Amino acid sequence: MIKMQVNEIMSDPITIEKSDTISNALYTMEKYNTRRLIVTNEGELYGILTMRNLARKLGTRKKYALPASSIHVTTATTKDFIKILPDTNIKDAITLMKEKQVILIVVENNGVLGWITPHEILKLINSKNLLPDYLCADDAMRSPITANSGDRVVHARRLMLEKDIGRLPILDDGLLVGIVSEKDLAYAMHAFRNIVSGSKQDTRIKNLILADIMKRGVISVRTDTPLSDVVNLMLKEDIGSVPVLDLKDELVGIITRRSIISQIKN
């Protein structure tokens, strides 16, 4: 493992106040192309807001009647982070990320200096060639959890939250036709709340299906694609996961940033 400190690879985090609204949080995420924000309380570190927790909160039935502009960020904030010092060794940071499945916030004297997310580690992997040459996509892929394009969005949301996954490949007749991310869910739920009146939401939400929100033209790789090429692809396309197909174009796995990080050897 290379000898580096986290302050050499950390990125500047995007922040939002806990009293702000979920609508503004989604706008901020879209503006800065991020799926998580640091939540502050009068400038002090308070927690983390993730796209997954937004999808969870916006799809909660007891909140259906409320527009996203009336729901505060604090209702979806979590403490799923670990604070580290700027001189923390990269090896230790990667070990923490692999074992705890959290993001790392770099602090000093109670001030936030930056953060380390799986994206920063992927860029490090790419620049320092941290993966063995013999690794291919099938070494890092995980068994995919899938849905059909006609499935209801509310069912897909429940499945993704129960299985703790951020992306759901969509299959029709055994072929990959789309993918739905936690971002797609959050924005769909946000739009739904703004368009449908509170009294009709409980009935109308059941008519929303995955074909309405899924992304088509899915970027994929083969089982024998070198893992270093997968990393390059994910960074170039700025995607957090990529489905893996066999030679028959059948979906056999999915690769995420974290599944790639798990392949780094100490």
The 8 nearest C-alpha neighbors of each residue, nearest first, counted from 0:
[[1, 265, 2, 90, 129, 264, 89, 263],
 [0, 2, 3, 90, 89, 127, 129, 88],
 [3, 1, 0, 4, 88, 89, 90, 5],
 [4, 2, 89, 88, 1, 5, 7, 90],
 [3, 5, 88, 86, 89, 87, 6, 7],
 [4, 6, 7, 89, 8, 85, 87, 9],
 [5, 7, 85, 9, 4, 8, 86, 105],
 [8, 6, 5, 4, 9, 3, 85, 86],
 [7, 9, 5, 6, 119, 10, 123, 115],
 [10, 8, 115, 114, 6, 113, 5, 7],
 [11, 9, 113, 114, 12, 8, 115, 119],
 [10, 12, 113, 114, 13, 9, 112, 111],
 [13, 11, 113, 114, 10, 14, 37, 36],
 [12, 14, 36, 37, 11, 15, 31, 35],
 [15, 13, 37, 36, 38, 12, 39, 16],
 [14, 16, 38, 39, 37, 17, 36, 19],
 [17, 15, 39, 18, 19, 38, 40, 14],
 [16, 18, 73, 72, 19, 38, 39, 40],
 [19, 17, 16, 71, 72, 73, 20, 40],
 [20, 18, 16, 17, 71, 72, 23, 21],
 [21, 19, 71, 72, 22, 23, 68, 70],
 [20, 22, 24, 72, 23, 67, 71, 70],
 [23, 21, 68, 67, 25, 20, 24, 26],
 [22, 24, 26, 20, 21, 25, 27, 19],
 [23, 25, 21, 27, 26, 22, 28, 20],
 [26, 24, 28, 22, 27, 23, 29, 21],
 [25, 27, 23, 29, 24, 28, 30, 22],
 [28, 26, 30, 24, 25, 29, 23, 31],
 [29, 27, 33, 25, 31, 30, 26, 32],
 [28, 30, 32, 26, 27, 31, 25, 33],
 [31, 29, 27, 28, 32, 26, 33, 25],
 [30, 32, 28, 29, 33, 27, 13, 26],
 [33, 31, 29, 28, 30, 34, 27, 35],
 [34, 32, 28, 31, 35, 29, 36, 30],
 [33, 35, 50, 49, 28, 32, 36, 182],
 [34, 36, 49, 48, 33, 50, 47, 37],
 [37, 35, 48, 14, 13, 47, 38, 49],
 [36, 38, 14, 47, 46, 13, 48, 15],
 [39, 37, 46, 15, 47, 45, 16, 17],
 [40, 38, 44, 45, 16, 43, 42, 17],
 [39, 41, 43, 42, 45, 16, 17, 44],
 [42, 40, 43, 39, 16, 17, 44, 45],
 [41, 43, 39, 40, 44, 16, 45, 38],
 [44, 42, 39, 40, 41, 45, 110, 109],
 [43, 45, 39, 46, 38, 40, 42, 111],
 [44, 46, 39, 38, 40, 43, 47, 17],
 [47, 45, 38, 78, 77, 76, 37, 44],
 [48, 46, 37, 77, 38, 76, 36, 78],
 [47, 49, 76, 36, 35, 37, 77, 38],
 [50, 48, 35, 51, 52, 34, 47, 53],
 [49, 51, 53, 34, 52, 182, 35, 181],
 [52, 50, 54, 49, 53, 181, 55, 165],
 [51, 53, 55, 54, 49, 50, 75, 56],
 [52, 54, 50, 56, 55, 51, 57, 185],
 [55, 53, 185, 51, 57, 52, 56, 184],
 [54, 56, 52, 53, 58, 57, 51, 59],
 [55, 57, 53, 59, 58, 54, 52, 75],
 [58, 56, 54, 59, 55, 188, 53, 189],
 [59, 57, 56, 55, 54, 60, 188, 63],
 [58, 60, 56, 62, 57, 61, 55, 63],
 [59, 61, 63, 62, 58, 201, 64, 57],
 [60, 62, 59, 63, 64, 65, 58, 56],
 [61, 63, 60, 59, 65, 64, 57, 58],
 [64, 62, 60, 65, 61, 200, 197, 59],
 [65, 63, 197, 62, 66, 198, 200, 196],
 [64, 66, 62, 63, 69, 67, 197, 70],
 [67, 65, 68, 192, 69, 193, 64, 70],
 [68, 66, 22, 70, 69, 21, 189, 65],
 [67, 69, 22, 66, 20, 70, 21, 23],
 [70, 68, 67, 66, 65, 71, 20, 21],
 [71, 69, 67, 20, 68, 21, 72, 66],
 [70, 72, 20, 73, 19, 21, 18, 74],
 [73, 71, 17, 21, 20, 74, 19, 75],
 [72, 74, 17, 76, 71, 75, 18, 38],
 [75, 73, 72, 76, 71, 70, 56, 17],
 [76, 74, 73, 52, 72, 53, 56, 48],
 [77, 75, 48, 73, 47, 74, 46, 72],
 [78, 76, 47, 46, 79, 48, 75, 52],
 [77, 79, 46, 80, 47, 76, 45, 81],
 [80, 78, 77, 101, 47, 81, 102, 46],
 [79, 81, 102, 101, 78, 103, 82, 104],
 [80, 82, 103, 104, 83, 102, 101, 79],
 [81, 83, 104, 105, 103, 106, 80, 84],
 [82, 84, 105, 104, 106, 81, 103, 85],
 [83, 85, 105, 87, 86, 106, 107, 82],
 [86, 84, 6, 87, 5, 105, 83, 106],
 [85, 87, 4, 84, 5, 88, 6, 83],
 [88, 86, 4, 84, 85, 5, 89, 83],
 [87, 89, 4, 91, 90, 3, 5, 86],
 [88, 90, 92, 4, 91, 5, 3, 93],
 [91, 89, 93, 88, 92, 94, 0, 265],
 [92, 90, 94, 88, 89, 93, 95, 87],
 [91, 93, 89, 95, 94, 90, 96, 88],
 [92, 94, 96, 90, 95, 91, 97, 89],
 [95, 93, 91, 97, 92, 96, 98, 90],
 [96, 94, 92, 98, 93, 97, 99, 91],
 [95, 97, 93, 100, 94, 99, 98, 101],
 [96, 98, 94, 95, 100, 99, 93, 261],
 [99, 97, 95, 96, 100, 94, 101, 93],
 [98, 100, 96, 101, 95, 97, 94, 102],
 [101, 99, 96, 97, 98, 102, 95, 257],
 [102, 100, 80, 99, 96, 79, 103, 81],
 [101, 103, 80, 116, 115, 96, 81, 104],
 [102, 104, 115, 81, 114, 80, 82, 105],
 [105, 103, 114, 82, 83, 81, 113, 106],
 [104, 106, 83, 113, 114, 84, 112, 85],
 [107, 105, 111, 110, 112, 84, 109, 83],
 [106, 108, 110, 109, 84, 111, 112, 105],
 [107, 109, 110, 106, 111, 84, 112, 105],
 [110, 108, 107, 106, 111, 43, 44, 112],
 [109, 111, 107, 106, 108, 112, 43, 44],
 [110, 112, 106, 113, 105, 107, 109, 104],
 [113, 111, 106, 105, 110, 107, 11, 114],
 [114, 112, 11, 105, 10, 9, 12, 111],
 [115, 113, 104, 9, 105, 10, 103, 12],
 [114, 116, 103, 9, 119, 102, 104, 10],
 [115, 117, 102, 118, 119, 114, 103, 120],
 [118, 116, 120, 119, 256, 121, 257, 115],
 [117, 119, 121, 116, 120, 122, 256, 115],
 [120, 118, 122, 121, 117, 116, 115, 123],
 [119, 121, 123, 117, 122, 118, 124, 116],
 [120, 122, 124, 118, 123, 119, 117, 125],
 [121, 123, 125, 119, 120, 124, 126, 118],
 [122, 124, 120, 126, 121, 125, 127, 119],
 [125, 123, 129, 121, 122, 127, 128, 126],
 [124, 126, 122, 123, 128, 127, 121, 230],
 [127, 125, 123, 124, 128, 122, 129, 121],
 [126, 128, 124, 129, 125, 123, 1, 122],
 [129, 127, 125, 124, 130, 126, 131, 227],
 [128, 130, 124, 127, 263, 131, 125, 0],
 [129, 131, 128, 263, 132, 124, 227, 262],
 [130, 132, 133, 134, 129, 128, 263, 227],
 [133, 131, 134, 130, 225, 227, 226, 135],
 [132, 134, 131, 135, 225, 226, 130, 138],
 [135, 133, 226, 132, 131, 225, 138, 136],
 [136, 134, 225, 226, 223, 224, 137, 138],
 [135, 137, 222, 226, 138, 224, 139, 223],
 [136, 138, 222, 140, 135, 139, 223, 252],
 [139, 137, 136, 135, 140, 134, 226, 262],
 [140, 138, 137, 136, 258, 259, 254, 141],
 [141, 139, 254, 253, 137, 252, 138, 136],
 [140, 142, 252, 253, 143, 254, 139, 258],
 [141, 143, 252, 253, 144, 140, 251, 254],
 [144, 142, 252, 253, 145, 141, 251, 168],
 [143, 145, 167, 142, 168, 146, 162, 164],
 [144, 146, 168, 167, 169, 143, 170, 147],
 [145, 147, 169, 170, 168, 150, 148, 167],
 [148, 146, 170, 169, 149, 150, 171, 145],
 [147, 149, 210, 209, 150, 169, 171, 146],
 [150, 148, 147, 208, 209, 210, 151, 146],
 [151, 149, 147, 208, 148, 209, 152, 146],
 [152, 150, 208, 154, 153, 207, 209, 205],
 [151, 153, 208, 155, 209, 154, 207, 156],
 [152, 154, 156, 151, 155, 157, 205, 204],
 [155, 153, 157, 151, 152, 156, 158, 150],
 [156, 154, 158, 152, 157, 153, 159, 151],
 [155, 157, 153, 159, 154, 158, 152, 160],
 [156, 158, 154, 160, 155, 159, 161, 153],
 [159, 157, 155, 161, 156, 160, 162, 154],
 [160, 158, 164, 156, 162, 161, 157, 163],
 [159, 161, 163, 157, 158, 162, 156, 164],
 [160, 162, 158, 163, 159, 157, 164, 156],
 [161, 163, 159, 160, 164, 158, 144, 157],
 [164, 162, 160, 161, 159, 165, 158, 51],
 [165, 163, 159, 162, 166, 160, 167, 161],
 [164, 166, 181, 180, 159, 163, 167, 51],
 [167, 165, 180, 179, 164, 181, 168, 178],
 [166, 168, 179, 178, 145, 180, 169, 144],
 [169, 167, 178, 145, 177, 179, 170, 146],
 [168, 170, 177, 146, 147, 178, 145, 176],
 [171, 169, 175, 147, 174, 173, 176, 146],
 [170, 172, 173, 174, 147, 176, 148, 175],
 [173, 171, 174, 170, 175, 147, 176, 169],
 [172, 174, 171, 170, 175, 249, 250, 176],
 [175, 173, 170, 171, 172, 176, 249, 248],
 [174, 176, 170, 169, 177, 171, 250, 173],
 [177, 175, 170, 169, 174, 215, 171, 216],
 [178, 176, 215, 169, 214, 213, 217, 175],
 [177, 179, 168, 169, 214, 213, 167, 180],
 [180, 178, 213, 167, 166, 183, 214, 168],
 [181, 179, 166, 183, 182, 165, 167, 184],
 [180, 182, 184, 165, 183, 51, 185, 50],
 [181, 183, 185, 180, 184, 50, 186, 34],
 [184, 182, 180, 186, 181, 185, 187, 179],
 [185, 183, 181, 187, 182, 186, 54, 188],
 [184, 186, 54, 182, 188, 187, 183, 53],
 [187, 185, 189, 183, 188, 184, 190, 182],
 [186, 188, 184, 190, 189, 185, 183, 191],
 [189, 187, 191, 185, 186, 190, 57, 184],
 [188, 190, 186, 192, 187, 191, 185, 67],
 [191, 189, 193, 187, 192, 188, 186, 194],
 [192, 190, 188, 194, 193, 189, 195, 187],
 [193, 191, 189, 66, 190, 194, 195, 188],
 [192, 194, 190, 191, 66, 195, 189, 67],
 [193, 195, 191, 192, 190, 196, 189, 66],
 [196, 194, 192, 191, 200, 193, 197, 199],
 [197, 195, 199, 198, 200, 194, 192, 64],
 [196, 198, 64, 200, 199, 195, 63, 65],
 [197, 199, 196, 200, 64, 201, 195, 202],
 [200, 198, 197, 196, 202, 201, 203, 195],
 [199, 201, 203, 197, 202, 204, 198, 195],
 [200, 202, 204, 199, 203, 63, 205, 198],
 [203, 201, 200, 204, 199, 205, 206, 198],
 [202, 204, 200, 205, 206, 201, 199, 207],
 [205, 203, 206, 207, 202, 200, 201, 153],
 [204, 206, 203, 207, 202, 151, 153, 201],
 [207, 205, 204, 203, 208, 151, 202, 152],
 [206, 208, 204, 205, 152, 151, 211, 209],
 [209, 207, 151, 152, 150, 210, 211, 149],
 [208, 210, 148, 211, 152, 212, 213, 150],
 [211, 209, 148, 208, 213, 212, 149, 150],
 [212, 210, 209, 208, 213, 207, 148, 152],
 [211, 213, 209, 210, 183, 214, 187, 179],
 [214, 212, 179, 178, 210, 209, 177, 211],
 [213, 215, 177, 178, 179, 212, 216, 217],
 [216, 214, 177, 217, 176, 213, 178, 218],
 [217, 215, 218, 177, 214, 176, 178, 175],
 [216, 218, 215, 177, 219, 178, 214, 176],
 [217, 219, 216, 241, 220, 242, 236, 215],
 [218, 220, 242, 241, 243, 217, 244, 221],
 [221, 219, 243, 244, 224, 242, 222, 241],
 [222, 220, 244, 224, 243, 223, 245, 136],
 [221, 223, 137, 136, 224, 245, 243, 244],
 [222, 224, 221, 135, 136, 225, 137, 220],
 [225, 223, 221, 135, 136, 222, 226, 220],
 [226, 224, 135, 228, 227, 136, 134, 223],
 [225, 227, 135, 229, 136, 228, 134, 224],
 [226, 228, 230, 229, 225, 231, 130, 125],
 [229, 227, 231, 226, 225, 230, 232, 224],
 [230, 228, 226, 232, 227, 231, 233, 225],
 [229, 231, 227, 233, 228, 232, 234, 226],
 [232, 230, 228, 234, 229, 233, 235, 227],
 [231, 233, 229, 235, 230, 234, 236, 228],
 [234, 232, 238, 230, 236, 237, 235, 231],
 [233, 235, 237, 231, 232, 236, 230, 238],
 [234, 236, 232, 233, 237, 231, 238, 230],
 [235, 237, 233, 238, 234, 232, 231, 218],
 [238, 236, 234, 233, 235, 239, 232, 118],
 [239, 237, 233, 236, 240, 234, 241, 235],
 [240, 238, 255, 256, 233, 237, 241, 118],
 [241, 239, 255, 254, 238, 256, 253, 242],
 [240, 242, 254, 219, 253, 243, 218, 255],
 [243, 241, 253, 219, 252, 254, 220, 244],
 [242, 244, 252, 220, 221, 253, 219, 251],
 [245, 243, 250, 221, 248, 249, 251, 220],
 [246, 244, 248, 247, 249, 221, 222, 251],
 [245, 247, 248, 244, 221, 249, 222, 223],
 [246, 248, 249, 245, 244, 250, 174, 221],
 [249, 247, 244, 245, 246, 250, 174, 175],
 [248, 250, 244, 247, 245, 251, 174, 173],
 [249, 251, 244, 243, 252, 248, 245, 175],
 [250, 252, 244, 243, 249, 245, 142, 143],
 [253, 251, 142, 243, 143, 141, 140, 242],
 [252, 254, 242, 140, 141, 243, 143, 241],
 [253, 255, 140, 241, 240, 258, 242, 139],
 [256, 254, 240, 258, 257, 239, 259, 253],
 [257, 255, 259, 258, 239, 117, 260, 240],
 [256, 258, 260, 259, 255, 261, 117, 97],
 [257, 259, 261, 255, 260, 256, 139, 254],
 [260, 258, 256, 257, 261, 262, 139, 255],
 [259, 261, 257, 262, 258, 263, 256, 97],
 [260, 262, 258, 259, 263, 257, 97, 139],
 [263, 261, 260, 259, 264, 139, 258, 130],
 [264, 262, 260, 261, 130, 265, 129, 259],
 [263, 265, 262, 0, 130, 261, 129, 131],
 [264, 0, 263, 90, 94, 93, 91, 262]]
